[in-house]
Amino acid sequence: MSKEYWRICVEEALTENGLSATDGQVEAMAASMYSARQMESESCGYDRIPDPRVQEISDLKKALAREQGATFCGECKGRGLVTSSGPAHSSTSRCWKCSGLGKLYGGAQ
């Protein structure tokens, strides 16, 4: 949180309680509150807690790169299913090459 945030908090607190202060006093109180918040964060270890969004973004980038590197399966033409026909019957099953995904990942052709 920025010093501007704390300045607004101080102004609101003063207004709500019917108190007044000079601009310099408001700035000094805001600076003290900002500093206290920083010390609390460091002493409680909040500044060392990893942000889960960083890992999520990394995982999504890897998934996107994997998907962009995929190629359509030549066996099932991207359908994920293959149909085999005999003289009196036909059957449809999951493609053996792509396991029914319709795409090949990791350069497998």
Secondary structure as GFF3:
##gff-version 3
##sequence-region A 1 109
A	DSSP	alpha_helix	3	16	.	.	.	ID=ss1
A	DSSP	alpha_helix	23	44	.	.	.	ID=ss2
A	DSSP	three_ten_helix	46	48	.	.	.	ID=ss3
A	DSSP	alpha_helix	52	68	.	.	.	ID=ss4
A	DSSP	beta_strand	71	72	.	.	.	ID=ss5
A	DSSP	beta_strand	81	85	.	.	.	ID=ss6
A	DSSP	beta_strand	90	94	.	.	.	ID=ss7
A	DSSP	beta_strand	103	104	.	.	.	ID=ss8
###
